[in-house]
Amino acid sequence: MTTLEDNDPPLDLAGETLAPPRSASDRAYRIRRLLRYTGVNLASVTIDYGIFLFLTHTYDIPVTASIIAYAIALVFNYDLSKRFVFGSDGSHKSQRRLFIEFLATGLLGLVLTAVATAIGIHAFGFSPILAKTIAVLICFVTLYIIRSRLVFTRIE
């Protein structure tokens, strides 16, 4: 297994280093980064739902299960985002600061998802699954923008 240093560039799924962008505004680089972010988030959502369903089925504690699952998926997402999406972006920050900023955006995502789900169900009459799906999409876009512009910033 390949080990990564904190300031290594992002990797593709085969573990190959991705070509560095010509600039932070390079459109192709941004598209590749968004696609990698999508993949990382799909993996995180899979872990989140897997743990949530297991704990809910086993212990019948859906709210607690939701919090535990989200927290585990958030740590997993941080590690994968650092390795495969943003690479050395944000390397001018300490690892502690980077994690705290990522955690803060994760908590924002948790609140945003809960509020959007509640609005979808109670204000628009959506099914819980539809409301949650819409909330996840809203959260995905919001957190990508925040994380790419504030958490994992580039120094040029």
Backbone as CSV, one residue per row, in Angstrom:
resi,resn,N_x,N_y,N_z,CA_x,CA_y,CA_z,C_x,C_y,C_z
1,MET,0.845,-1.174,0.000,0.000,0.000,0.000,0.890,1.237,0.000
2,THR,0.539,2.205,-0.787,1.301,3.429,-0.892,1.028,4.313,0.306
3,THR,2.108,4.840,0.903,1.913,5.790,1.989,2.019,7.191,1.424
4,LEU,1.283,8.093,2.017,1.236,9.457,1.523,1.725,10.412,2.579
5,GLU,2.462,11.389,2.176,2.852,12.477,3.057,1.764,13.533,3.000
6,ASP,1.725,14.397,3.988,0.681,15.406,4.067,0.679,16.382,2.907
7,ASN,1.830,16.615,2.298,1.867,17.605,1.231,2.036,16.982,-0.152
8,ASP,1.713,15.705,-0.280,1.748,15.061,-1.588,0.593,15.543,-2.442
9,PRO,0.758,15.534,-3.786,-0.363,15.894,-4.657,-1.427,14.814,-4.615
10,PRO,-2.656,15.127,-5.083,-3.715,14.122,-5.062,-3.375,12.938,-5.954
11,LEU,-3.969,11.795,-5.618,-3.740,10.562,-6.358,-5.001,10.151,-7.088
12,ASP,-4.810,9.390,-8.181,-5.981,8.794,-8.809,-6.253,7.470,-8.104
13,LEU,-7.271,6.748,-8.528,-7.657,5.517,-7.829,-6.608,4.426,-7.918
14,ALA,-5.727,4.499,-8.906,-4.664,3.505,-9.049,-3.443,3.882,-8.211
15,GLY,-3.517,5.006,-7.500,-2.400,5.434,-6.679,-1.372,6.253,-7.430
16,GLU,-1.670,6.616,-8.661,-0.754,7.424,-9.464,-0.959,8.892,-9.145
17,THR,0.134,9.643,-9.097,0.046,11.069,-8.844,-0.609,11.759,-10.026
18,LEU,-1.577,12.597,-9.731,-2.235,13.364,-10.779,-1.353,14.534,-11.170
19,ALA,-1.391,14.889,-12.429,-0.587,16.006,-12.903,-1.005,17.276,-12.182
20,PRO,-0.018,18.069,-11.733,-0.390,19.298,-11.045,-1.054,20.276,-12.004
21,PRO,-1.955,21.074,-11.496,-2.641,22.031,-12.364,-1.704,23.150,-12.784
22,ARG,-1.996,23.749,-13.929,-1.227,24.912,-14.353,-1.501,26.074,-13.424
23,SER,-2.724,26.174,-12.962,-3.103,27.202,-11.999,-4.360,26.736,-11.287
24,ALA,-4.662,27.403,-10.179,-5.850,27.015,-9.420,-7.122,27.235,-10.230
25,SER,-7.073,28.084,-11.232,-8.268,28.357,-12.030,-8.359,27.473,-13.270
26,ASP,-7.435,26.559,-13.429,-7.444,25.661,-14.570,-8.735,24.842,-14.567
27,ARG,-9.543,25.031,-15.587,-10.875,24.402,-15.637,-10.805,22.875,-15.599
28,ALA,-9.902,22.285,-16.354,-9.791,20.823,-16.363,-9.422,20.301,-14.973
29,TYR,-8.531,21.000,-14.290,-8.153,20.598,-12.935,-9.359,20.669,-12.007
30,ARG,-10.123,21.726,-12.099,-11.300,21.879,-11.242,-12.335,20.795,-11.509
31,ILE,-12.506,20.431,-12.756,-13.464,19.366,-13.095,-12.981,18.030,-12.535
32,ARG,-11.690,17.724,-12.699,-11.141,16.474,-12.149,-11.279,16.456,-10.629
33,ARG,-11.019,17.598,-9.995,-11.126,17.673,-8.540,-12.574,17.459,-8.105
34,LEU,-13.531,18.048,-8.819,-14.942,17.857,-8.493,-15.351,16.396,-8.667
35,LEU,-14.858,15.744,-9.703,-15.167,14.326,-9.908,-14.574,13.466,-8.788
36,ARG,-13.348,13.774,-8.386,-12.740,13.034,-7.269,-13.523,13.294,-5.979
37,TYR,-13.953,14.537,-5.770,-14.742,14.885,-4.594,-16.060,14.106,-4.590
38,THR,-16.661,13.982,-5.756,-17.899,13.207,-5.889,-17.658,11.756,-5.483
39,GLY,-16.589,11.158,-5.984,-16.271,9.774,-5.642,-16.021,9.581,-4.157
40,VAL,-15.269,10.488,-3.557,-14.989,10.424,-2.119,-16.286,10.534,-1.327
41,ASN,-17.166,11.427,-1.742,-18.427,11.591,-1.019,-19.370,10.416,-1.207
42,LEU,-19.348,9.792,-2.361,-20.147,8.575,-2.543,-19.661,7.478,-1.602
43,ALA,-18.347,7.347,-1.475,-17.793,6.357,-0.544,-18.190,6.695,0.890
44,SER,-18.130,7.966,1.243,-18.492,8.391,2.603,-19.969,8.174,2.900
45,VAL,-20.812,8.479,1.932,-22.257,8.266,2.113,-22.546,6.773,2.268
46,THR,-21.836,5.940,1.532,-22.010,4.495,1.649,-21.649,4.033,3.059
47,ILE,-20.555,4.527,3.575,-20.161,4.180,4.948,-21.183,4.711,5.945
48,ASP,-21.592,5.954,5.765,-22.579,6.582,6.642,-23.855,5.742,6.704
49,TYR,-24.417,5.438,5.548,-25.657,4.665,5.513,-25.459,3.235,6.005
50,GLY,-24.332,2.631,5.680,-24.068,1.267,6.143,-24.042,1.169,7.662
51,ILE,-23.300,2.082,8.284,-23.226,2.097,9.749,-24.585,2.458,10.342
52,PHE,-25.238,3.453,9.762,-26.560,3.868,10.240,-27.547,2.701,10.206
53,LEU,-27.618,2.009,9.068,-28.560,0.891,8.940,-28.218,-0.244,9.897
54,PHE,-26.929,-0.554,10.036,-26.511,-1.614,10.948,-26.899,-1.287,12.389
55,LEU,-26.531,-0.085,12.841,-26.831,0.290,14.224,-28.333,0.411,14.477
56,THR,-29.045,0.935,13.500,-30.497,1.073,13.659,-31.152,-0.300,13.728
57,HIS,-30.738,-1.193,12.853,-31.311,-2.549,12.837,-30.930,-3.327,14.103
58,THR,-29.675,-3.188,14.527,-29.185,-3.960,15.660,-29.668,-3.419,17.000
59,TYR,-29.661,-2.093,17.160,-29.949,-1.505,18.464,-31.212,-0.646,18.502
60,ASP,-31.813,-0.397,17.356,-33.031,0.414,17.263,-32.861,1.787,17.925
61,ILE,-31.758,2.446,17.551,-31.473,3.798,18.068,-31.151,4.715,16.880
62,PRO,-32.136,5.040,16.057,-31.847,5.737,14.799,-31.177,7.106,14.943
63,VAL,-31.550,7.889,15.937,-30.936,9.212,16.066,-29.474,9.078,16.474
64,THR,-29.218,8.272,17.482,-27.835,8.033,17.911,-27.043,7.369,16.789
65,ALA,-27.650,6.434,16.105,-26.984,5.763,14.984,-26.620,6.751,13.893
66,SER,-27.504,7.692,13.646,-27.249,8.701,12.627,-26.043,9.559,12.983
67,ILE,-25.943,9.955,14.242,-24.820,10.781,14.704,-23.511,10.005,14.642
68,ILE,-23.521,8.772,15.137,-22.311,7.939,15.118,-21.858,7.694,13.684
69,ALA,-22.786,7.324,12.830,-22.455,7.030,11.431,-21.901,8.264,10.721
70,TYR,-22.532,9.405,10.941,-22.073,10.645,10.313,-20.661,10.993,10.790
71,ALA,-20.393,10.841,12.087,-19.073,11.157,12.633,-17.983,10.259,12.043
72,ILE,-18.256,8.976,11.947,-17.271,8.053,11.367,-17.053,8.372,9.892
73,ALA,-18.128,8.618,9.170,-18.014,8.949,7.742,-17.277,10.271,7.545
74,LEU,-17.447,11.214,8.470,-16.767,12.503,8.367,-15.254,12.336,8.472
75,VAL,-14.789,11.526,9.403,-13.347,11.278,9.546,-12.825,10.566,8.298
76,PHE,-13.548,9.583,7.821,-13.187,8.872,6.596,-13.123,9.850,5.421
77,ASN,-14.124,10.725,5.313,-14.181,11.707,4.241,-12.991,12.659,4.306
78,TYR,-12.618,13.075,5.500,-11.469,13.968,5.662,-10.212,13.313,5.115
79,ASP,-9.970,12.087,5.521,-8.764,11.389,5.072,-8.747,11.237,3.552
80,LEU,-9.849,10.780,2.979,-9.896,10.603,1.523,-9.839,11.939,0.778
81,SER,-10.498,12.951,1.304,-10.463,14.269,0.657,-9.041,14.803,0.621
82,LYS,-8.334,14.642,1.721,-6.948,15.095,1.796,-6.067,14.330,0.804
83,ARG,-6.269,13.049,0.706,-5.414,12.217,-0.142,-5.759,12.305,-1.631
84,PHE,-7.031,12.207,-1.965,-7.418,12.037,-3.364,-8.029,13.272,-4.021
85,VAL,-8.468,14.238,-3.236,-9.144,15.387,-3.831,-8.265,16.625,-3.809
86,PHE,-7.831,17.009,-2.613,-7.169,18.293,-2.469,-5.656,18.209,-2.347
87,GLY,-5.104,17.018,-2.085,-3.650,16.854,-2.030,-2.990,17.850,-1.108
88,SER,-2.059,18.604,-1.633,-1.301,19.555,-0.814,-2.014,20.888,-0.643
89,ASP,-3.195,21.061,-1.246,-3.957,22.290,-1.029,-4.219,22.406,0.472
90,GLY,-3.923,23.514,1.026,-4.103,23.706,2.457,-2.901,23.294,3.272
91,SER,-1.798,22.888,2.599,-0.624,22.404,3.332,0.076,23.514,4.112
92,HIS,-0.268,24.767,3.834,0.295,25.879,4.598,-0.346,25.982,5.986
93,LYS,-1.371,25.170,6.240,-2.044,25.150,7.534,-1.561,23.931,8.319
94,SER,-1.613,24.031,9.641,-1.275,22.863,10.453,-2.343,21.795,10.236
95,GLN,-1.975,20.545,10.477,-2.942,19.451,10.314,-4.101,19.602,11.291
96,ARG,-3.811,20.108,12.474,-4.860,20.328,13.471,-5.868,21.359,12.962
97,ARG,-5.342,22.467,12.448,-6.234,23.522,11.939,-7.044,23.013,10.758
98,LEU,-6.405,22.282,9.866,-7.091,21.754,8.691,-8.236,20.827,9.110
99,PHE,-7.955,19.940,10.083,-8.991,19.021,10.543,-10.129,19.772,11.236
100,ILE,-9.800,20.765,12.057,-10.838,21.537,12.755,-11.720,22.268,11.742
101,GLU,-11.111,22.859,10.719,-11.900,23.539,9.691,-12.787,22.544,8.945
102,PHE,-12.241,21.377,8.638,-13.027,20.346,7.959,-14.164,19.880,8.860
103,LEU,-13.878,19.683,10.131,-14.891,19.266,11.093,-15.993,20.320,11.204
104,ALA,-15.604,21.584,11.239,-16.602,22.669,11.316,-17.515,22.650,10.091
105,THR,-16.953,22.422,8.911,-17.798,22.352,7.718,-18.680,21.108,7.766
106,GLY,-18.165,20.041,8.353,-18.976,18.835,8.512,-20.164,19.070,9.431
107,LEU,-19.946,19.812,10.509,-21.047,20.141,11.410,-22.056,21.050,10.720
108,LEU,-21.556,21.983,9.926,-22.453,22.815,9.116,-23.279,21.926,8.180
109,GLY,-22.620,20.940,7.573,-23.322,20.014,6.687,-24.384,19.215,7.412
110,LEU,-24.092,18.814,8.645,-25.067,18.072,9.442,-26.308,18.928,9.703
111,VAL,-26.089,20.180,10.095,-27.216,21.087,10.359,-27.972,21.375,9.064
112,LEU,-27.258,21.667,7.999,-27.882,21.962,6.707,-28.733,20.787,6.221
113,THR,-28.207,19.580,6.366,-28.944,18.389,5.948,-30.211,18.205,6.788
114,ALA,-30.085,18.388,8.090,-31.248,18.225,8.968,-32.328,19.255,8.653
115,VAL,-31.926,20.505,8.472,-32.894,21.572,8.189,-33.551,21.359,6.831
116,ALA,-32.743,21.059,5.813,-33.293,20.853,4.464,-34.225,19.638,4.433
117,THR,-33.863,18.586,5.166,-34.729,17.407,5.232,-36.050,17.756,5.904
118,ALA,-35.983,18.469,7.008,-37.209,18.856,7.725,-38.099,19.753,6.867
119,ILE,-37.500,20.712,6.172,-38.283,21.589,5.297,-38.924,20.784,4.166
120,GLY,-38.163,19.876,3.579,-38.702,19.054,2.496,-39.893,18.234,2.944
121,ILE,-39.803,17.671,4.145,-40.882,16.817,4.653,-42.083,17.652,5.100
122,HIS,-41.813,18.667,5.938,-42.912,19.390,6.579,-43.491,20.525,5.734
123,ALA,-42.655,21.194,4.962,-43.159,22.327,4.174,-43.632,21.904,2.787
124,PHE,-42.950,20.917,2.208,-43.287,20.522,0.836,-43.962,19.157,0.737
125,GLY,-44.039,18.438,1.847,-44.708,17.148,1.845,-43.945,16.046,1.123
126,PHE,-42.634,16.196,0.967,-41.829,15.156,0.320,-41.722,13.941,1.239
127,SER,-41.494,12.800,0.643,-41.202,11.611,1.440,-39.849,11.831,2.121
128,PRO,-39.619,11.170,3.252,-38.327,11.337,3.925,-37.128,11.009,3.024
129,ILE,-37.256,9.981,2.208,-36.142,9.602,1.331,-35.873,10.689,0.296
130,LEU,-36.920,11.242,-0.317,-36.738,12.313,-1.292,-36.170,13.559,-0.620
131,ALA,-36.709,13.905,0.544,-36.218,15.086,1.261,-34.746,14.921,1.643
132,LYS,-34.370,13.746,2.131,-32.978,13.480,2.510,-32.079,13.535,1.280
133,THR,-32.520,12.994,0.170,-31.720,13.007,-1.061,-31.490,14.432,-1.543
134,ILE,-32.511,15.244,-1.538,-32.360,16.651,-1.936,-31.415,17.363,-0.975
135,ALA,-31.568,17.092,0.312,-30.702,17.710,1.319,-29.238,17.311,1.120
136,VAL,-28.998,16.049,0.814,-27.633,15.581,0.574,-27.034,16.301,-0.633
137,LEU,-27.807,16.488,-1.678,-27.305,17.196,-2.866,-26.991,18.661,-2.554
138,ILE,-27.866,19.320,-1.809,-27.618,20.711,-1.411,-26.350,20.792,-0.563
139,CYS,-26.230,19.887,0.364,-25.071,19.852,1.253,-23.789,19.565,0.462
140,PHE,-23.851,18.651,-0.471,-22.694,18.293,-1.302,-22.134,19.527,-1.993
141,VAL,-22.986,20.274,-2.668,-22.549,21.461,-3.410,-22.023,22.532,-2.453
142,THR,-22.764,22.781,-1.388,-22.361,23.808,-0.425,-21.006,23.498,0.189
143,LEU,-20.815,22.267,0.642,-19.557,21.908,1.288,-18.398,21.866,0.302
144,TYR,-18.645,21.483,-0.936,-17.567,21.509,-1.922,-17.066,22.945,-2.109
145,ILE,-17.980,23.866,-2.248,-17.594,25.269,-2.438,-16.819,25.780,-1.220
146,ILE,-17.331,25.522,-0.036,-16.666,25.998,1.183,-15.306,25.331,1.353
147,ARG,-15.254,24.018,1.199,-13.990,23.315,1.428,-12.939,23.652,0.389
148,SER,-13.335,23.805,-0.844,-12.342,24.106,-1.885,-11.851,25.549,-1.813
149,ARG,-12.658,26.450,-1.255,-12.267,27.871,-1.224,-11.761,28.341,0.144
150,LEU,-12.156,27.666,1.217,-11.752,28.131,2.543,-10.884,27.131,3.300
151,VAL,-11.219,25.857,3.238,-10.470,24.871,4.025,-9.190,24.464,3.297
152,PHE,-9.341,23.933,2.106,-8.187,23.477,1.337,-7.797,24.545,0.312
153,THR,-7.325,25.667,0.820,-6.928,26.768,-0.052,-5.525,26.536,-0.584
154,ARG,-5.269,27.143,-1.719,-3.961,27.020,-2.370,-3.197,28.327,-2.202
155,ILE,-1.907,28.203,-2.015,-1.031,29.376,-2.064,-0.267,29.294,-3.368
156,GLU,-0.337,30.349,-4.142,0.312,30.324,-5.455,1.521,31.206,-5.469
